[in-house]
Structures are given as C-alpha cells and as structure tokens.
Amino acid sequence: MILPGLVDLHCHGAARGDFSAGEAEASRTAATFLHGSGTTTLLASLVTAPPEELIRGMSTLSGLAKEGLVAGIHSEGPFLSEGRCGAQDPLWLRAPDLGLLGELLAAAIGSLRTMT
C-alpha cells in the first residue's frame, strides 16, 4: 500500500522537542517522532527570539538538515511588524537588519528555506 506523506513547511517541534530551543537531541527526537507519524518532509521552524538564540537555533537545525532529518529551516521572524506578529513575542521583533540577517544566514549554512 502506498500512502501520501505529510510535507510540513511550518513545524515548531513535537514529542517535547522544541526546534526553537536550539537543543540538538530534543530537535532530533522531534524530527524522528514526526517521521514516524507520517511526516515525510519538514521545515523546522524557529520563533522570534533574541539574536543569540536565533543564531544558536539556526546552527543546530543546519546540522539536522545536513543529516537529512529536516529539509531545512523556517524562521518565523524576527523582522515582522508588531501589528502583524501573530503569536511572536513583540519584545524580540526588529526592523530589517542586514547584519543580523547575514549572521543568521551564516549560521544556517545554506539550510534557511523560508522566512516569515
């Protein structure tokens, strides 16, 4: 029997593993759980956070992408309007910043696929 698998383009984690936490083992646990539950492909999502947390998350998740556990990274912010930030913490929102974007891209090592 062949069944279609879920392609998840916005996933913050599963099985007590939060991709935004930047912890490799918890992220690996989440990805493994999702793959065992019907998700064939996923982008691991980060929430808006302090720059050092975003950089750590990008670095951690780029490792998972290199392993093939995730198809890449989705960053939900931090360059969002406070009026349309959804569930993001407005404390960490910021105007577009090419310096920070460069740091995030460097940490992602080619794995950043989408940015809200």
C-alpha positions as CSV (number, residue, x, y, z in Angstrom):
1,M,0.0,0.0,0.0
2,I,1.3,3.5,-0.9
3,L,0.0,6.5,1.1
4,P,0.9,10.1,0.7
5,G,3.1,11.6,3.4
6,L,2.7,15.0,5.0
7,V,5.0,17.8,3.9
8,D,5.1,20.3,6.8
9,L,6.5,23.7,6.0
10,H,5.9,25.2,9.4
11,C,6.7,23.0,12.4
12,H,7.9,24.1,15.8
13,G,8.5,20.6,17.1
14,A,6.9,17.5,18.6
15,A,7.3,14.9,21.4
16,R,8.6,17.5,23.9
17,G,11.2,18.6,21.4
18,D,11.0,22.3,20.5
19,F,13.1,23.3,17.5
20,S,13.4,26.9,18.8
21,A,15.2,25.7,21.9
22,G,18.4,25.0,19.9
23,E,19.0,21.7,21.5
24,A,20.2,19.0,19.1
25,E,18.9,15.9,20.9
26,A,15.5,17.3,21.6
27,S,15.2,18.5,17.9
28,R,16.4,15.1,16.7
29,T,13.7,13.5,18.9
30,A,11.0,15.7,17.5
31,A,12.1,15.1,13.9
32,T,12.3,11.3,14.4
33,F,8.8,11.3,16.0
34,L,7.3,13.3,13.1
35,H,8.9,11.0,10.6
36,G,7.4,8.0,12.4
37,S,3.9,9.7,12.4
38,G,3.5,10.3,8.7
39,T,5.5,13.4,8.0
40,T,7.9,12.7,5.2
41,T,9.4,16.2,4.8
42,L,9.5,19.1,7.2
43,L,11.0,22.5,7.7
44,A,12.0,23.1,11.3
45,S,10.6,26.4,12.5
46,L,12.1,29.0,14.8
47,V,10.1,31.6,16.7
48,T,11.2,35.3,17.1
49,A,13.7,35.4,19.9
50,P,16.9,37.2,20.9
51,P,19.6,37.2,18.2
52,E,21.9,34.8,20.0
53,E,19.0,32.3,20.4
54,L,18.1,32.5,16.7
55,I,21.7,32.0,15.7
56,R,22.1,29.0,18.0
57,G,18.8,27.6,16.6
58,M,20.0,28.1,13.0
59,S,23.3,26.4,13.8
60,T,21.6,23.4,15.5
61,L,19.0,22.9,12.8
62,S,21.5,23.2,10.0
63,G,23.1,20.1,11.5
64,L,19.8,18.3,11.3
65,A,19.4,19.4,7.7
66,K,22.9,18.1,6.9
67,E,21.8,14.7,8.5
68,G,18.7,14.7,6.3
69,L,16.3,14.8,9.3
70,V,14.8,18.1,8.2
71,A,14.5,19.6,4.7
72,G,15.6,23.0,6.0
73,I,14.7,25.8,8.4
74,H,11.8,28.2,8.5
75,S,12.4,31.4,10.5
76,E,9.2,33.0,11.9
77,G,10.6,36.5,12.2
78,P,12.3,38.4,13.7
79,F,11.7,41.0,11.0
80,L,8.0,41.3,11.5
81,S,5.6,44.2,12.0
82,E,4.3,44.5,15.6
83,G,0.8,44.9,14.1
84,R,1.0,41.5,12.4
85,C,3.3,39.5,14.6
86,G,0.7,36.8,15.5
87,A,2.0,34.7,18.4
88,Q,5.5,36.1,18.3
89,D,6.8,38.0,21.3
90,P,6.8,41.7,20.3
91,L,9.8,42.2,22.6
92,W,12.1,40.5,20.1
93,L,10.7,42.0,16.9
94,R,13.1,44.2,15.0
95,A,13.3,46.3,11.8
96,P,15.1,44.6,8.9
97,D,18.8,44.4,9.8
98,L,21.2,43.2,7.1
99,G,23.9,42.5,9.7
100,L,21.7,40.2,11.7
101,L,20.4,38.6,8.5
102,G,24.0,37.8,7.5
103,E,24.7,36.2,10.8
104,L,21.5,34.1,10.6
105,L,22.4,33.0,7.0
106,A,25.9,32.1,8.1
107,A,24.7,30.0,11.0
108,A,22.1,28.3,8.8
109,I,24.9,27.2,6.4
110,G,22.5,27.1,3.3
111,S,19.6,25.5,5.2
112,L,17.3,28.5,5.6
113,R,14.5,27.9,3.2
114,T,11.8,30.4,4.2
115,M,11.4,33.4,6.5
116,T,8.1,34.9,7.6
